[in-house]
Amino acid sequence: MFIKTNVFIFIISFLFIQNSEIFCQQTGSLRGFLTDSTNGEAIIYANVVIKDVDRGSSTDKNGYFFIPAIPPGKRTVIISYLGYTTKTVSAVIIDGKITELDLKLSPSSIKLNELQVVADKMVRQNETDLGLQKITAKEIEYTPANVESDVFKIIQASPGVSSTGDVTSRYYVRGGGGDQNEVLLNGVTLYNPFHALGIFSSIDPEMISGLEFYKGGFEPKYGNRLSSILNVITKDGNKNEFAATGQASMLAGKLMLEGPIPDGSFIVTARKSYYTDILKNFLNDKSAPFDFYDLSFKVNYSNPYFDKGSKFIVHGFYSNDFINNNNPLKENYLTENLILGGIWRRVWSSPLFSVFNVSYSGYKAKVDANLSEAKPRENTLDDISMNFDFTYVYQSKDELQFGVQNKFLSSSLKQENLLNKTTTFDQTGWDLSIYFNYKFYRWEKVGLDLGFRSKLSGLSKNRPFLIEPRFSFTYLPSSLIAFKFAGGWYSQEVVTLTNENELISIYEPWIIVPNYLNSPQAIHLITGIKTYFTENLTLEVETYYKSVSNLFDVNSRKYDARFFDYKNLDGESYGADAQLKLNSSPLYFTASYSLSWSFKIDEGYKFSPRYDRRHTVNILLAYDLGADWETSATWNFASGMPFTPVAGFYDRLYNENDPPYYFNDNFIPSTIWGNKNSKRLPVYHRMDLSLSKKLQIHLADITLGVSVINIYNRQNIFYFDKKTGEQINMLPVMPSAFVKVKI
Amino acid sequence: MKRIYSAIFGALLIISLSCEENFSPKQEFEEQYIVSCVIGIGSESSSFSPSLYLTKSYDVDGLNPENGKTDPAVSGALGIIAYKYGNSYSLYEDSTIVYHPTIPDSVIYVHYNRYNNPYIIYSGGNIPVKYQTLQLNITLPNGKKLSSETELPRGIFLEYSYNFPHGITSKIDQWKYGNSWDITWTTEENQIYYSELKLYYYIENGSTKTYKSVEVPLQFVKNGNITEAVYPKFNNPGKLEYKYDALTTVLQNISKDVTDKNSIVIQNLKINITELDKELSAYYSSLNGFMDNYSVRLDEQVYSNINGGMGIFGSYRTTSVTHLVDKTFATSFGYRTNY
């Protein structure tokens, strides 16, 4: 089936390549890549407009643009991107032909524009992008650091996204669980994107070019997750000159090297923790000797004499977290991720763009018990993926996306339980999925995606034969407002064994859904309105409904091996979120509000999961003070998280490890817990500030920064100690600083 | 614009500081009854007498249950233990368990609870060990009924990697027999076992004998400059591996503070394996953390097998086997034996 299906897709793509001319009638097309003139990095989400004719496009995550159906003749092309000097060039459009035009933009010398990042008013307003949020590296910089700058903090501040506190970067999207979010690093699944028990992201912001964050209703190209997709696109590296950037925070040091190679570029990043004492503010166990590091690289090669229109990329990522107690009587912990991938991107002679992606993603988590009371546990997951993705653009401006995605996955879990019985759970599978998505862009006021994703072969045993329909619709009654509607079916066959009631998890194994359970599925329905008050001021409002079945959850009534560890339960979530964005130099301002309800249903008992927040408000203000000073402030407000209240107390019989006096008359006062998550903690709010200054000393660009977390020292409740009743708070007021040197 | 920025900042600050609220992490108090009855059976026991504690839940000011000052014990209930015979339950003639107010005061040692009151203990007559499955039914003073069921452990049979004909010694051919003395037994699924190996001896000073015992660890390990002992844990191993070196070290250590080694008289080595029944194993594991195949349990869940209330009705059985220490081996340390 592997060969047949993949060959079938190749035949289809070949037919498109060979028959391109039949689609070309009385018009021509323009395509190319847009890059930064100073370092050759792709400029993503920029506008490319053909003057005098109503044609234009935005660059994608690769800096690629394609504008079909342009009347032949000499045309003026205007390329603009906020923060760059607008450029005007000429291009000759030939009937029935595709004109190639690779472009470079120079960064604007006007400092005021530096804060502006993404042009909100897209050239193609009928874009079917409901649920998609595009984030640039600059926006990540705006968010004051939690000691360490973190890509996930800006995700947590997105409308429709919630978190369970200061001490975790985990995020929950529109009522979905934590493992329902997929993080893709250059298109490859990163199974554990966290450092230090989830306190920080393992993805170094320095290597990020941009983020595509799908909060729901995502297109057929994406599968395998119920809630969200975060596509992290990394930088290519400076194509013009060698550069080195070093940065030191109060937690970790990092180094980035980049530069040109013949017909390409490279970038290498490395980060290592060196002062983990600061983590004691985040953790209950103040003595845990945490350590972590991560490495990444990316090499690009593009030579028109070798293969015109092709770009070859080799990339890798490795992260390692460990607790090494150096004591035979104490346990050690290890978590590591490894990604190795190759990408072949090609622009064909016809209006076909293809991406071939082959990758390996490995995950390992291990508890080495030594001679301690802990039980040894080990989880490995090996994911070899091979994806062929094609995009064909018709002269009518319609697009067809199709592809085949193979995922060979092997998960292994080995654990020893309290009864000293070693349990192994090994499973392998082949996920063969095909997808088609037809995008109707032929009408000026309407955009429509119709597509499906189908699993021809699945990883888990108890999965339905799924054809997952997907659709997205945009209607523009005027240039000021767009109405949007999207939806689809989604499924997930790889899950993490995490108890979301655990406040901090040290061990999170990933496995294929066990044979005794059904694979989780979801249905998304989303509506939205996007208004363009001015060029710089936009308001987006979205509502959603998500129905989930066969959720994977801990069997809370499992006390020994007689019971299954996990069980299926159902859930639903619904709500609305809105974001107001003002992008007017020197001010950058976003305000988002989320209203959400999220439920799980366990044997008839309906409860809200811990991450369910009724109201969430996130405000970000960034201001260019001039003279290379920048400041930003964030304020986060959220309704209290659900928690299980105290229903009373009792004297509980307990044992003493001194036979024969077991369980005789040893009683300890203990808590009786009430209905699960039936009450809510007080509201959460916090303000963070940051200030940075750029200096130039000889050849070095130096950035000095300070930030203060929880500046008014709000005592946000984290939890109550179950033994003493003591209130444990989240982070107190905490200053931090960093220095960044670029040569 | 700077004014706007300042104004927004100021407003947020005021909002933030003004949001203080009263909060209680408690829900409405619900009264519950708690049964604690664990039956212990010794190696030589042919019968047992159940002791049962009956309490009710309580509320305190604040969240620390240590603040509770009122004794939650419940008196005046009636308990009946029935045993399973075939497929039906029958009452053993002496299985009624009731609270005898005179009992705590009538014994020499009175157990006091943390409220400085004698424990209210429900007890009954002796029940033969031969009855494996027991059913508990309690009628509370208010008429409410609680019930539970448990199955007594069946006991275990030990096997050894080497049967020492003249008593246990480290002086054996370890190339041939290994460096540890292995004790094995057949385990029941879902049951927890606790094991210990104890050396019994006394120090003779004239006509005075001071009896002592010390637990023999499985092994000693180096942790930096410190040597630490590793003992068996509550688990389900079915096998214990006692390093011969550990036994040697223990025998050496007992005379560390004794000037006359000849005053030490070795009595024996005793193995105690305590087997918790399935209910008590589940209760123990829910109190003491991780035991699942690969799950992380909600930490607030405590196992209960009491219908209509909370608590535990379970049992354990201890199997003890006594071995002598090889006389030559004991005397090599300068000690004597009493055999």
Contacts between the chains, C-beta under 8 A, distances in Angstrom:
chain1	res1	chain2	res2	distance
A	327	B	223	5.4
A	327	B	224	7.9
A	328	B	221	4.8
A	328	B	222	7.4
A	328	B	223	5.7
A	328	B	228	7.7
A	329	B	221	7.2
A	329	B	223	6.0
A	329	B	228	5.8
A	329	B	230	7.4
A	371	B	221	6.3
A	371	B	230	5.0
A	373	B	233	6.3
A	373	B	289	7.9
A	374	B	290	7.6
A	375	B	290	5.6
A	375	B	291	7.9
A	377	B	294	7.1
A	413	B	294	5.4
A	415	B	293	6.2
A	415	B	294	4.5
A	417	B	290	7.7
A	417	B	291	5.2
A	417	B	292	5.7
A	417	B	293	5.5
A	418	B	192	6.9
A	418	B	234	7.6
A	418	B	235	6.1
A	418	B	236	7.3
A	418	B	285	5.0
A	418	B	288	7.7
A	418	B	289	7.7
A	418	B	290	6.3
A	418	B	291	2.8
A	418	B	292	7.8
A	419	B	187	7.7
A	419	B	189	7.4
A	419	B	190	6.7
A	419	B	191	7.3
A	419	B	192	6.5
A	419	B	235	6.5
A	419	B	236	3.4
A	419	B	281	7.7
A	419	B	291	6.6
A	420	B	235	4.5
A	420	B	236	4.7
A	420	B	237	4.8
A	420	B	238	7.6
A	421	B	189	7.7
A	421	B	236	6.5
A	421	B	293	7.9
A	423	B	293	4.1
A	423	B	294	6.2
A	425	B	293	7.8
A	425	B	294	6.6
A	497	B	294	6.0
A	497	B	295	6.6
A	497	B	296	7.0
A	498	B	296	7.2
A	499	B	295	7.5
A	499	B	296	4.3
A	499	B	297	7.3
A	499	B	298	6.4
A	501	B	298	5.3
A	501	B	299	7.9
A	502	B	296	5.7
A	502	B	299	7.8
A	505	B	296	7.2
A	507	B	296	7.7
A	509	B	294	6.7
A	554	B	295	5.7
A	554	B	296	6.6
A	554	B	297	6.9
A	554	B	298	6.6
A	555	B	295	7.0
A	556	B	297	7.1
A	556	B	298	4.8
A	556	B	301	5.6
A	557	B	301	7.5
A	558	B	292	6.0
A	558	B	295	6.2
A	558	B	297	6.9
A	559	B	282	3.9
A	559	B	283	8.0
A	559	B	285	6.4
A	559	B	286	5.5
A	559	B	291	7.9
A	559	B	301	8.0
A	559	B	303	4.6
A	560	B	190	4.3
A	560	B	278	7.1
A	560	B	281	6.5
A	560	B	282	5.0
A	560	B	285	6.6
A	560	B	291	6.7
A	561	B	189	6.4
A	561	B	190	5.6
A	561	B	292	7.7
A	561	B	293	6.2
A	562	B	190	5.9
A	565	B	292	5.4
A	565	B	293	5.4
A	565	B	294	5.8
A	565	B	295	3.7
A	566	B	295	6.6
A	586	B	1	7.2
A	587	B	1	5.8
A	587	B	5	7.3
A	619	B	8	8.0
A	619	B	12	7.2
A	621	B	5	6.5
A	621	B	8	6.6
A	621	B	9	7.6
A	623	B	1	7.7
A	623	B	2	7.9
A	623	B	5	5.7
A	633	B	9	6.3
A	635	B	12	4.9
A	635	B	16	7.4
A	643	B	25	7.1
A	644	B	300	6.2
A	645	B	25	5.6
A	645	B	26	5.7
A	645	B	27	4.0
A	646	B	25	5.7
A	646	B	26	4.6
A	646	B	27	7.0
A	646	B	63	6.4
A	647	B	26	7.6
A	647	B	27	5.5
A	647	B	28	7.8
A	647	B	29	6.9
A	647	B	30	5.2
A	647	B	57	7.9
A	648	B	29	5.1
A	648	B	30	6.1
A	648	B	31	7.4
A	648	B	32	6.9
A	648	B	57	4.2
A	648	B	58	6.5
A	648	B	59	5.6
A	649	B	57	6.3
A	649	B	58	5.6
A	649	B	59	6.8
A	649	B	60	6.1
A	649	B	65	3.9
A	649	B	68	6.0
A	650	B	32	7.0
A	650	B	34	5.0
A	650	B	55	6.6
A	650	B	56	7.6
A	650	B	57	4.5
A	650	B	58	7.1
A	650	B	65	8.0
A	650	B	72	7.1
A	650	B	310	6.8
A	651	B	34	7.2
A	651	B	55	5.5
A	651	B	72	6.1
A	651	B	113	7.7
A	651	B	114	7.8
A	652	B	34	7.5
A	652	B	36	8.0
A	652	B	287	7.9
A	652	B	302	6.9
A	653	B	36	3.9
A	653	B	38	7.0
A	653	B	53	7.1
A	653	B	311	7.1
A	653	B	312	6.3
A	654	B	287	6.1
A	655	B	284	6.2
A	655	B	287	7.3
A	655	B	288	7.9
A	657	B	194	7.5
A	657	B	234	7.3
A	659	B	194	6.2
A	659	B	196	6.5
A	659	B	272	6.0
A	659	B	274	5.5
A	659	B	318	6.7
A	660	B	40	6.4
A	660	B	42	7.4
A	660	B	272	7.8
A	660	B	274	7.4
A	660	B	318	6.0
A	662	B	38	7.0
A	662	B	40	6.9
A	662	B	194	7.8
A	662	B	274	7.0
A	662	B	276	8.0
A	662	B	316	6.1
A	663	B	36	7.7
A	663	B	38	3.9
A	663	B	40	7.8
A	663	B	280	7.1
A	663	B	312	7.8
A	663	B	314	7.7
A	663	B	316	7.6
A	664	B	38	7.3
A	664	B	40	7.6
A	665	B	53	7.1
A	665	B	111	5.2
A	665	B	113	7.6
A	665	B	119	5.7
A	667	B	36	7.5
A	667	B	53	7.6
A	667	B	113	6.7
A	667	B	114	7.2
A	669	B	65	3.5
A	669	B	66	5.6
A	669	B	68	5.9
A	669	B	114	7.7
A	670	B	65	6.2
A	670	B	302	7.5
A	671	B	63	7.9
A	671	B	65	6.3
A	671	B	300	7.5
A	672	B	30	7.7
A	672	B	32	6.5
A	672	B	57	5.6
A	672	B	310	7.4
A	673	B	300	4.4
A	674	B	27	4.2
A	674	B	30	7.6
A	675	B	27	7.3
A	678	B	27	6.6
A	679	B	25	7.0
A	679	B	27	6.3
A	681	B	23	7.4
A	681	B	25	8.0
A	682	B	21	5.5
A	682	B	23	4.7
A	683	B	19	6.2
A	683	B	21	7.3
A	685	B	15	7.9
A	685	B	16	5.5
A	685	B	19	6.4
A	686	B	16	8.0
A	687	B	12	6.3
A	687	B	13	7.1
A	687	B	16	6.1
A	712	B	13	6.4
A	712	B	16	5.3
A	712	B	17	6.1
A	714	B	16	6.3
A	717	B	23	7.7
A	720	B	25	5.4
A	720	B	63	6.1
A	722	B	299	6.9
A	722	B	300	6.7
A	724	B	63	7.6
A	724	B	64	5.5
A	724	B	66	7.9
A	725	B	62	6.1
A	725	B	63	2.4
A	725	B	64	4.5
A	725	B	65	7.6
A	726	B	63	7.8
